[in-house]
Structures are given as C-alpha cells and as structure tokens.
Amino acid sequence: MSQAIAVMADIHSNSPALDAVLNDIESRHITQIVNLGDTLFGPIDPLGTADRLMQRNGIIHIMGNCDELLLKAHSESLTFQYVKPLMSPSMLRWIQTYVSTWEYENILFCHGTPDSNDIYLVEEVTDQGAAVKHPSRLAQELAGVQQTHIICGHSHIGRTIYLPDGKFVINPGSVGLPAYYDQLPLPHAMESMAPHARYAILKKMEDASWRVEHVSLVYDWERAARLAERNGRNDYAYALRTGLVEPC
C-alpha cells in the first residue's frame, strides 16, 4: 500500500468542518495526520474540536500563532476572550505539547514559516493587500532548508508552488475558516472564494516522489455559521457561508 500523509491546518474551532475532513481521511484509509495548527481559536465550537482531537492518537500537532496565544493570560482579541475561559487545564496542557515544526523524510511541516508561526511564507502583505511571492524569491528565502517539500498553513489559502531549485511549497488551505480580515502587519483580507473544508494529501510514489492532492469538501457550513452567529460573530458567519470577507 502506498504511503500517505493527510495534512490539515487552521481548523479554528470548526468542528463540523473537522468532522468532514476526518471522515474523508478515514474513508481513504490514511492513518498519518499532521495538523499545522490554529486549532481551537474560533467562536464556533472550541470544546467540541478539542474533544475530537484530544482523544485521537497519532496526530502530529504543530503550534500555530493562535494556539500560542491561548497559552497567554490576557489578550485584547475578542476571539481570545471567548475561547480562553472555556479552556480546561488539560486542554492547555495538550496545547503545550504541540511542536514548532516536524520533519519527515524530505518534508518539513510548519505553521507559518520554518522559523516563525506568525509570518506568512507564501504571501507578503503590503499597503495594497496580500500578494503571492514570486517562486524565485521563495527559493531564496528557503535556501537554508534542506527538505524538498515545505508544508505551511497560516494564510488559509491552498496552494502548491514549484520553485526553480526543485523544491515545493504546499499550503493545504483551511479546514474551518475560508476567509478572514486582519489588521497586521497591515490591513488585508485572505479569501479562498468558497466555503468548503480543505486539506491536502501527500502520497509517496514508487519513484520516491510525493504526489500532492488538494481536497475540497462540502459540509454543513450553514450549521457552522449559525454557531458563530450564536456566539456573536457575524464576521465569522459570513466567511463560513461564502469564503469571502464581510463587506465593510
């Protein structure tokens, strides 16, 4: 049987989307899962998300910037102020077990970049918004990385980019939050343009290369949106229904 790794990222407490992804992974008989982080930080269902993942053995969890934020005592973030009081000591201890990166054969898994979980790898943010970096620039930035495949999350936008030095940069997209607006480092929107739950599969071929498959799943995003609305977050609800940022 061919070797395969399922990669998911940026669940952001969306348990209905997570269920769809986990069920699809199970239907494909894939046993190795890597979660690139930002798991519980969201106003949808952080407790249900934690319950689903904490009872599953064998998932590699990588520390996202929002996971790290939940370990702090205070934050002005509205999402933090909703999620943090729900966290039990066992949940916080579980988050503390997340790793900064994970290496497997010629693959490096990280949340943002190999060196930081709060910086985009593929995109750069300017006063014009977010734009994808040219492959030659990415190759230069990743010259010190020995692995040929660099798997990242953080931006929520699924991509596979081939670099001129033969490396690949892969973002599986977001399981649970298909669009968002952020003020930092400059105001910008990230939009996947569709409400689907997304993840990726890396499958090792007979010639030792890795085939990348991006998976986009229909799930009950209306239910997820209603949960966000119930918790006072219409911005999340709009993104969950559309894959777009709510107009100002």
C-alpha angles and dihedrals in degrees: 000000000000118000114248138179124198114212123197131172145177100023091164094193095302100143096173090057091043091053090054092050096045091048091051092049090050092049088057092050092238111156102177114079129176119195111200094202146250088108112153102020103110143083097247112078114326094161094050091047091051092048092053095049103036092059094052118088125211101034114131108221119200122201113252124194091253092049089054090049091058089060090062124090099230141020136163090224113119089215091053090050090055099042104036097065089053094056116106121208089254091055092051091048088051092052089050089061092063114114127227094230138351129212127204121175104304095345128098118197121199139152102233114350127340088262104035137033095203101054126081114241101195101030134055123204120221134162085276093059132254122336134176116254119239113260092241090057091048090050090054093048091048097043091112093054111097097197119091095216121053114189117196141166131182099101094064091222117119115227143151113205125186114211126211091245091058098260124129128218114201131186113186093204124234126310095202116012115050096180140017143164122229133185095206137118081356129336110285143145129227113203129175090189094227135065098231126128108246137199138147138235125214111200122187113226130209092263089056093251121129121240113210121212121184111208124203117189134194112225137156097290090159089065090049091049092051090052090052091049091049087056092051099258111124090161090063091044092055092049092048092053098044114017086237136103115256110258115251 
